[in-house]
């Protein structure tokens, strides 16, 4: 096993760890982000209905 092989394996493991962390944070924030989006669309629909800006 050469040094390039070891570096490749360590890089792949590191990428999987970072990807797992990013996915965990994304799913943790998914609920609040969805609530904000729904509120934004309700606000936009209300503005359009009432002739706002």
Secondary structure, 3 states (H helix, E strand, C coil): CCHHHHHHHHHHHHHHHHHHHHHHHHHHHHHHHHHHHHHHHHHHHHHHHCCCC
